[in-house]
Amino acid sequence: MSRPGPAQDGQEPFPWVILGLGALPATNWVIGQVAAVLGRGHLLRASLSDALIALLGLPQHLSDPGRAWPATAAAQLPGPVVYWLATALVLGAVAAGSAAFLARLGRRRHEPVDRRRR
């Protein structure tokens, strides 16, 4: 009978889950920054904790996502059309970067030992 041991080859899921959960407020912060620049022409003065608050409140404010942010940040954000455009741009960039990373990671794992770069 074999005992479960530590995960092999970096397959431990816990660090990836923590990284993913930490990336959500950071991604929302970037969305706010892009929306503010596109709609108002300046950076958003908001913290990561403001972005987390906005992320948690977003489901109740889908028609006007700026209202999910704290009042000081909400006044700096554009309307919903520009905000959702910024969201699409940022999430598209994140998806493209993730796909490129995963493709590169997958490609390296299947190289024969004698063809691997050192």
C-alpha positions, 0 to 999 in steps of 0.5 A: 500500500502506498502512502500519499506523499508530497506533490511532484514537479511543482504540482502542489495546488495551494500556492497556485490558489493563493496566487490566484486569489491575490491576483484578483484584487490586483487585476481589479485595481489595474482595471480601475486604472485603465478605466480612469485613464481611458475615461478621465485621462488620469490615474485612479487614486485607489489602493489594493484594498479599495480594489478588493472592496470593489471586487466584492461589491461588483455583483450588486453594481453591474450596471454601474461598476464605479459604484462598487468602489469606495466613494473617493475612487468612484468619483474618479471612474468613468461610466459603465461603457468605458469601465467594461471596455477597460475590463475587456482589455485587461482580462484579454491581456491577462488571458493572452499572457496566461495562454502564452505562459501555459503554451510555453510551459507545456511545450518544454515538458514534452521535449526529449531530454537530449533536446532540452536547452540548458 
